[in-house]
């Protein structure tokens, strides 16, 4: 029998990503996204529910995923995250055992057209100055109404 641990999520960042470095110098970016789902309430009315997911992106080999996510996304940006689910435990400073479940990202794709999301509070741009940027396509993905999905 085979095993599979794969998470595929599309959602919006709930705050600006935070990049840190491990003691060995590897970049790690933490961010969270919100996903919405629809369900019927007890009286048959449609209700929207929001789930929150903690995401961790590492630089691995020649892939600078952590740095790219920290540099090119911000609160409100729409992203597609592909990764694996991981649960870890530790003992807090108060002696209590703590647990968290997070998605370890293998890939993050930016779904907003350029300029999507909320600008940083200090008004500064997060993108580096580059002269050969590729313009966003006119058919960039848009938000989809769940009622329009055929399944």
ABEGO torsion letter per residue (X at the ends): XBBBBBBBBBBBBABBBBBBBBAAGBBBBBBBBBBBBBBBBAAGBBBBBBBBBBBBBBBBEABBAAAAAAAABBBGBBBBBBBBBBBBBBBBAAGBBBBBBBBBBABBBBABBBGBEBBBAAGBBABBBBAABBBBBAABBBBBBAAABAX
